[in-house]
Amino acid sequence: MEDNRAVIYARVSTADQDADQQIGDCKDYAFENNLLVTKIYKEEVSAYKKGGKYREQFNKMLEDARADKFRNIIVWNFDRMFRNHKQAIETVRGYSGSPYNIQFHFLNNAKIFNSIRTMESPMKEMMFDMILHYESWRSQAESEIRSARVKKAFATTKKKWGRPKTSKYIIGRILALKDSGLSIRKISQELKISVGIVHKTITENAKSEGGKK
């Protein structure tokens, strides 16, 4: 008789995310496939940084797998468990083979993996390996793209902090209008900029010119 002991792994990256939907769907899958859920491993942590090296619940789950406490792992989506290609390949290959013989059930492509398990060797191994590599690279690439976007947005936000730098063109126009006899207020109105910027530009230019003499 096939060992139906199973656990659920659920992960979110931030506190404003909710793992309950993941767990609910995984429980439904377990019921539909006659799997007995004995434990749920749930955590809030990134799976990308350092390959999720510090994921306590993930590492505890693997420790329990080595102790033969279950034979099935149910995950809502591949990227909930892995965001690092190398870690995904090593973990799935290492634990799905002897002596642990863990079956990984990823709900986002459970039908594909389940159909592959019914194939004859070597097609079964070839197809499994191909899908595993694809999902691993996709999950890592998505995380890298998201990380790059966050860094870019943060860099852009930092540039916006404080008073924007006055362009050389505006500085030139301010000084030219000043030399033509316009007052600071008139220059401000003409160029549609604040009186403070006009005053600061004229003052700094006067200091600069004074230093050259």
C-alpha positions in Angstrom: 0.0 0.0 0.0 1.3 3.5 -1.0 2.4 5.6 2.0 -0.1 8.6 2.1 1.4 10.5 5.0 1.7 14.1 3.9 2.7 17.6 5.1 1.9 21.0 3.7 4.5 23.8 3.2 3.2 27.3 3.0 5.3 30.5 2.7 4.7 34.2 2.4 7.4 36.9 1.9 5.8 39.7 4.0 3.4 40.2 6.9 0.7 41.7 4.7 0.4 38.4 2.8 -1.8 35.5 3.9 -0.9 31.8 3.7 -4.4 30.7 4.6 -5.4 30.4 0.9 -2.4 28.3 0.2 -3.1 26.0 3.1 -6.8 25.7 2.2 -6.1 24.7 -1.4 -3.4 22.2 -0.3 -5.9 20.6 2.1 -8.4 20.2 -0.7 -5.8 18.6 -2.9 -4.8 16.2 -0.1 -8.5 15.2 0.4 -9.0 14.7 -3.3 -5.9 12.5 -3.6 -6.3 10.5 -0.4 -3.3 12.1 1.3 -3.3 12.3 5.1 -1.9 15.7 6.2 0.0 15.2 9.5 1.6 18.6 9.8 1.7 22.1 8.3 5.0 24.1 8.0 4.2 27.8 7.7 6.6 30.7 7.6 7.1 34.4 6.6 10.5 34.7 4.9 12.1 35.3 1.6 13.0 32.2 -0.4 15.3 34.0 -2.8 18.0 35.6 -0.6 20.8 33.2 0.0 18.5 30.4 -1.4 16.3 30.7 1.7 19.2 29.5 3.9 17.6 30.8 7.0 14.1 29.3 6.5 13.6 27.5 9.8 10.3 25.8 8.9 11.6 24.7 5.5 14.8 23.2 7.1 12.7 21.6 9.9 10.5 20.0 7.2 13.6 18.5 5.5 14.9 17.2 8.8 11.5 15.5 9.4 11.7 14.0 5.9 15.0 12.5 6.7 13.5 11.0 9.8 10.8 9.3 7.7 7.9 11.2 9.3 6.1 11.6 5.9 6.4 10.7 2.2 4.5 13.6 0.5 5.0 17.3 0.5 2.2 19.5 -0.8 2.9 23.1 -1.9 0.5 25.6 -3.4 3.0 26.9 -6.0 6.6 25.9 -6.9 7.8 29.4 -6.1 6.4 29.1 -2.5 9.1 26.5 -1.8 11.9 27.6 -4.2 13.2 30.8 -5.6 16.7 29.5 -6.2 17.4 27.2 -9.1 20.3 25.3 -7.5 18.5 24.7 -4.3 15.4 23.5 -6.1 17.3 21.0 -8.2 19.3 19.7 -5.3 16.4 19.4 -2.9 13.9 17.7 -5.2 16.4 15.4 -6.7 17.9 14.5 -3.4 14.7 13.9 -1.5 12.6 12.3 -4.3 15.1 9.5 -4.7 16.3 6.8 -2.3 16.4 6.6 0.6 13.7 9.2 1.3 11.4 8.7 -1.7 9.5 11.9 -1.1 6.7 12.8 -3.5 6.5 16.6 -4.2 3.1 17.9 -5.1 3.1 21.4 -6.6 -0.5 22.5 -7.1 0.3 24.9 -9.9 1.4 22.0 -12.1 0.3 19.0 -10.1 -1.4 17.4 -13.2 1.9 17.6 -15.2 4.0 16.0 -12.4 1.4 13.4 -11.7 1.1 12.4 -15.3 4.9 12.2 -15.6 5.0 9.7 -12.7 2.8 7.3 -14.7 5.3 7.3 -17.6 7.8 4.5 -18.3 11.5 5.0 -17.8 13.6 6.7 -19.1 10.9 9.1 -20.5 9.7 9.6 -16.9 13.1 10.8 -15.6 13.7 12.9 -18.7 10.4 14.7 -18.5 10.5 15.2 -14.8 14.0 16.7 -15.1 12.9 19.1 -17.8 9.9 20.4 -15.9 11.9 20.7 -12.7 14.6 22.8 -14.5 11.9 24.9 -16.2 10.1 25.7 -12.9 13.3 26.3 -11.1 14.6 28.8 -13.6 11.2 30.5 -13.9 10.9 31.0 -10.1 14.4 32.4 -9.8 14.0 34.7 -12.8 10.7 36.1 -11.5 12.4 36.9 -8.1 15.4 38.5 -9.8 13.2 40.7 -11.9 11.1 41.7 -8.9 14.3 42.5 -6.9 15.6 44.6 -9.7 12.4 46.6 -9.9 12.4 47.2 -6.2 16.0 48.4 -6.2 15.3 50.7 -9.2 12.2 52.2 -7.5 14.2 52.7 -4.3 17.0 54.4 -6.1 14.5 56.7 -8.0 12.8 57.5 -4.7 16.1 58.4 -3.1 16.9 60.8 -5.9 13.6 62.6 -5.3 14.4 63.3 -1.6 15.3 66.9 -0.9 15.3 69.9 -3.2 15.7 69.0 -6.9 18.9 70.2 -8.5 18.5 73.4 -10.6 19.5 72.7 -14.2 22.3 74.6 -15.9 19.8 76.1 -18.4 17.7 77.6 -15.6 20.8 78.9 -13.8 21.9 80.7 -17.0 18.4 82.2 -17.5 18.3 83.5 -13.9 21.7 85.2 -14.2 20.9 86.6 -17.6 17.6 88.1 -16.4 19.3 89.5 -13.3 21.9 91.2 -15.5 19.0 92.7 -17.5 17.8 94.4 -14.4 14.8 92.3 -13.4 14.1 91.8 -9.7 14.2 88.5 -8.0 10.4 88.4 -7.9 10.1 89.2 -11.6 12.6 86.5 -12.5 10.6 84.0 -10.4 7.4 84.9 -12.3 9.1 84.9 -15.7 10.6 81.4 -15.2 7.8 80.1 -13.1 10.1 79.0 -10.3 10.2 79.8 -6.6 11.7 83.0 -5.3 14.0 80.9 -3.1 15.6 79.1 -6.1 16.2 82.5 -7.8 17.7 84.0 -4.6 19.9 81.0 -3.9 21.2 80.8 -7.5 22.1 84.5 -7.5 23.7 84.3 -4.1 25.8 81.2 -4.9 26.9 82.7 -8.2 28.0 85.9 -6.5 30.1 83.9 -4.0 31.5 81.9 -6.9 32.4 85.0 -8.8 33.9 86.6 -5.7 36.1 83.6 -5.2 37.5 83.9 -8.7 38.7 87.5 -8.1 
